[in-house]
Amino acid sequence: MKCVIAGGNVKVLGRAVHSLSRIGDELYLEPTESGLSFRAVNSSRSAFASFLFAPLFFQLYEPGSAGPDTELFRCKVHMKSFLGVFRSLPSLEKSVGKCLILLKPRASRLVLQLHCKYGVTKTHNLAFQECERLQAVFDTQRCASRLCAPARLLAEAVVHFPPTLAEVTLGTGPGGKISLRNYVEDEAELSKTMVTELWLAEDEFQSVAVAPGSHITFCLKEFRGLLSFAEASNLPLTIHFDEPGRPVIFTLDDTVLEVHLVLATLSDTESSSQSPSTNGVSHLPAPSDDFADDLESYMAAMETSEGCSEGPPSPTFSLHIPRPAKSKPEEEEEEEEEEEEEEGAVPGTPPHKRFRSLFFGSVMTPGRPGPATTQEVLAEDSDGES
């Protein structure tokens, strides 16, 4: 794979990498005939982002050649290594005239060359790992509510929330108004907590089609990252969402760029008891005790190997596993372990106990030998483990 990015597009790529760095610690690169894709997922599998740059975005784009029984090479690199190349965005705009990205599978190196002013060339050789395709399973057409607004409107709205705020609630009100409010977990703490709530009129949005009374709660950190990119690129942001507990999908569309950010949302007790399936998440009867031993393999699987693709697709289910009655000492021990896990959680990621994880699949293309199947993996749904 070889591509050349010229002029102001180098800074656009840099902004995209900065936005993806808020999601995960690894950057997935996948060259295709339709463009070069950059993707990331967080450690709790509750946030996924994808930037697809069309061939027209590049001065030169060669995805590479794939044989009849092979597919285009894809890889993942450490996010900090790739981000270091585009660390200073002002410097990219002032001094860099062209960027070359060259993937060398035989040498196991991803080469990035920055051609700067006065004949200076900076070359970065990054190590990578070969990987399967990373893809979150979602469908914007199944979402009951849709909002489209200028990125600047939403960016100016979230500026009123403190940088340390973890979650925000997006809701609908009378007269088509849209509200943004900081989420408070314990209602009893409302009297002791400062609550910030903003109301946006319907005419401030480009389009509004929402279900009355709907609301969702999602993490603000990843959303801020996408807003920064959208505002700098002057692109409208579209929000697709459904009931609480279903993923919220943020999209940006341009002639040379397609962006998706998928975030898990806080599940409502009432909505989690309902059975309809939306956006790749279905609620089926709890599996038997015999299946409990295999659950960890399904939850841990993120990138299935070639051999795994020959079997049938993994089932979709919620991890509601019946547990035998426990004595009080055992319950106290478990509570202490859960508290330790919460203390060791990564900042900026949704708490496992309150947010549903997303649904991922390792997609095998028809070019690979054997049947073309999708190995779908449902990461842990911790809501049902109480």
Solvent accessible surface area in square Angstrom, and as a share of the most:
residue,aa,sasa,rsa
1,M,27,0.12
2,K,73,0.31
3,C,0,0.00
4,V,16,0.09
5,I,0,0.00
6,A,32,0.25
7,G,43,0.41
8,G,56,0.54
9,N,50,0.26
10,V,1,0.00
11,K,34,0.14
12,V,33,0.19
13,L,1,0.01
14,G,0,0.00
15,R,50,0.18
16,A,1,0.00
17,V,0,0.00
18,H,54,0.24
19,S,10,0.06
20,L,0,0.00
21,S,35,0.23
22,R,94,0.34
23,I,13,0.06
24,G,8,0.08
25,D,106,0.55
26,E,66,0.30
27,L,0,0.00
28,Y,13,0.05
29,L,2,0.01
30,E,9,0.04
31,P,2,0.01
32,T,34,0.20
33,E,134,0.60
34,S,69,0.45
35,G,0,0.00
36,L,0,0.00
37,S,1,0.01
38,F,1,0.00
39,R,34,0.12
40,A,0,0.00
41,V,16,0.09
42,N,3,0.02
43,S,79,0.51
44,S,9,0.06
45,R,55,0.20
46,S,4,0.03
47,A,1,0.00
48,F,1,0.00
49,A,4,0.03
50,S,12,0.08
51,F,1,0.01
52,L,44,0.22
53,F,1,0.00
54,A,22,0.17
55,P,56,0.35
56,L,149,0.74
57,F,9,0.04
58,F,17,0.07
59,Q,126,0.56
60,L,67,0.34
61,Y,32,0.12
62,E,85,0.38
63,P,22,0.14
64,G,38,0.36
65,S,112,0.72
66,A,50,0.39
67,G,37,0.36
68,P,131,0.82
69,D,94,0.48
70,T,81,0.47
71,E,32,0.15
72,L,31,0.15
73,F,55,0.23
74,R,14,0.05
75,C,0,0.00
76,K,25,0.11
77,V,5,0.03
78,H,97,0.43
79,M,6,0.03
80,K,145,0.61
81,S,50,0.32
82,F,0,0.00
83,L,18,0.09
84,G,39,0.38
85,V,11,0.06
86,F,0,0.00
87,R,141,0.51
88,S,54,0.35
89,L,36,0.18
90,P,83,0.52
91,S,49,0.32
92,L,7,0.04
93,E,111,0.50
94,K,146,0.62
95,S,35,0.23
96,V,15,0.09
97,G,43,0.42
98,K,74,0.31
99,C,0,0.00
100,L,28,0.14
101,I,0,0.00
102,L,47,0.23
103,L,8,0.04
104,K,87,0.37
105,P,61,0.38
106,R,244,0.89
107,A,60,0.46
108,S,51,0.33
109,R,96,0.35
110,L,0,0.00
111,V,10,0.06
112,L,0,0.00
113,Q,45,0.20
114,L,7,0.03
115,H,59,0.26
116,C,21,0.13
117,K,114,0.48
118,Y,209,0.80
119,G,74,0.72
120,V,75,0.43
121,T,66,0.39
122,K,102,0.43
123,T,69,0.40
124,H,59,0.26
125,N,90,0.46
126,L,20,0.10
127,A,66,0.51
128,F,24,0.10
129,Q,113,0.50
130,E,125,0.56
131,C,14,0.08
132,E,21,0.09
133,R,50,0.18
134,L,4,0.02
135,Q,47,0.21
136,A,2,0.02
137,V,43,0.25
138,F,46,0.19
139,D,52,0.27
140,T,31,0.18
141,Q,160,0.71
142,R,136,0.50
143,C,19,0.11
144,A,68,0.52
145,S,2,0.01
146,R,100,0.36
147,L,1,0.01
148,C,14,0.08
149,A,2,0.01
150,P,50,0.31
151,A,4,0.03
152,R,146,0.53
153,L,28,0.14
154,L,4,0.02
155,A,14,0.11
156,E,95,0.43
157,A,4,0.03
158,V,7,0.04
159,V,110,0.63
160,H,110,0.49
161,F,6,0.02
162,P,59,0.37
163,P,124,0.78
164,T,127,0.74
165,L,31,0.16
166,A,54,0.42
167,E,13,0.06
168,V,0,0.00
169,T,24,0.14
170,L,4,0.02
171,G,7,0.07
172,T,22,0.13
173,G,21,0.20
174,P,114,0.72
175,G,72,0.69
176,G,23,0.22
177,K,94,0.40
178,I,1,0.01
179,S,10,0.07
180,L,4,0.02
181,R,84,0.31
182,N,13,0.07
183,Y,57,0.22
184,V,20,0.11
185,E,113,0.51
186,D,71,0.37
187,E,122,0.55
188,A,79,0.61
189,E,70,0.31
190,L,57,0.28
191,S,106,0.68
192,K,165,0.70
193,T,57,0.33
194,M,150,0.67
195,V,55,0.32
196,T,31,0.18
197,E,76,0.34
198,L,34,0.17
199,W,120,0.42
200,L,17,0.08
201,A,39,0.30
202,E,82,0.37
203,D,124,0.64
204,E,75,0.34
205,F,16,0.07
206,Q,110,0.49
207,S,42,0.27
208,V,35,0.20
209,A,62,0.48
210,V,34,0.20
211,A,37,0.29
212,P,133,0.84
213,G,59,0.57
214,S,20,0.13
215,H,73,0.33
216,I,1,0.00
217,T,7,0.04
218,F,1,0.01
219,C,7,0.04
220,L,0,0.00
221,K,79,0.34
222,E,5,0.02
223,F,3,0.01
224,R,48,0.18
225,G,2,0.02
226,L,4,0.02
227,L,4,0.02
228,S,66,0.42
229,F,2,0.01
230,A,0,0.00
231,E,57,0.26
232,A,52,0.40
233,S,33,0.21
234,N,136,0.70
235,L,23,0.11
236,P,54,0.34
237,L,0,0.00
238,T,16,0.10
239,I,4,0.02
240,H,21,0.10
241,F,1,0.00
242,D,23,0.12
243,E,46,0.20
244,P,18,0.11
245,G,2,0.02
246,R,5,0.02
247,P,6,0.04
248,V,0,0.00
249,I,0,0.00
250,F,0,0.00
251,T,9,0.05
252,L,0,0.00
253,D,99,0.51
254,D,68,0.35
255,T,122,0.71
256,V,37,0.22
257,L,13,0.06
258,E,70,0.31
259,V,0,0.00
260,H,37,0.17
261,L,3,0.02
262,V,2,0.01
263,L,3,0.01
264,A,3,0.02
265,T,0,0.00
266,L,25,0.13
267,S,21,0.13
268,D,54,0.28
269,T,120,0.70
270,E,140,0.63
271,S,12,0.08
272,S,35,0.23
273,S,94,0.61
274,Q,87,0.38
275,S,83,0.53
276,P,82,0.51
277,S,60,0.39
278,T,18,0.10
279,N,1,0.00
280,G,18,0.18
281,V,10,0.05
282,S,18,0.11
283,H,29,0.13
284,L,96,0.48
285,P,120,0.76
286,A,52,0.40
287,P,27,0.17
288,S,71,0.46
289,D,93,0.48
290,D,130,0.67
291,F,52,0.22
292,A,37,0.29
293,D,128,0.66
294,D,68,0.35
295,L,7,0.03
296,E,129,0.58
297,S,70,0.45
298,Y,57,0.22
299,M,53,0.24
300,A,75,0.58
301,A,32,0.25
302,M,26,0.11
303,E,58,0.26
304,T,13,0.08
305,S,65,0.42
306,E,93,0.41
307,G,53,0.51
308,C,69,0.41
309,S,9,0.06
310,E,127,0.57
311,G,27,0.26
312,P,115,0.72
313,P,78,0.49
314,S,18,0.11
315,P,66,0.42
316,T,30,0.17
317,F,16,0.07
318,S,1,0.01
319,L,2,0.01
320,H,68,0.30
321,I,50,0.25
322,P,79,0.49
323,R,132,0.48
324,P,110,0.69
325,A,112,0.87
326,K,63,0.27
327,S,61,0.40
328,K,157,0.66
329,P,85,0.54
330,E,86,0.39
331,E,83,0.37
332,E,105,0.47
333,E,105,0.47
334,E,53,0.24
335,E,102,0.46
336,E,107,0.48
337,E,103,0.46
338,E,62,0.28
339,E,106,0.48
340,E,118,0.53
341,E,124,0.56
342,E,99,0.44
343,E,149,0.67
344,G,63,0.61
345,A,51,0.40
346,V,84,0.48
347,P,115,0.72
348,G,30,0.29
349,T,29,0.17
350,P,6,0.04
351,P,43,0.27
352,H,100,0.45
353,K,89,0.38
354,R,45,0.16
355,F,5,0.02
356,R,14,0.05
357,S,13,0.08
358,L,4,0.02
359,F,7,0.03
360,F,5,0.02
361,G,4,0.04
362,S,2,0.01
363,V,34,0.20
364,M,9,0.04
365,T,27,0.15
366,P,115,0.72
367,G,30,0.29
368,R,41,0.15
369,P,91,0.57
370,G,53,0.51
371,P,86,0.54
372,A,61,0.47
373,T,29,0.17
374,T,45,0.26
375,Q,10,0.04
376,E,42,0.19
377,V,10,0.06
378,L,12,0.06
379,A,8,0.06
380,E,54,0.24
381,D,7,0.04
382,S,14,0.09
383,D,37,0.19
384,G,21,0.20
385,E,56,0.25
386,S,146,0.94
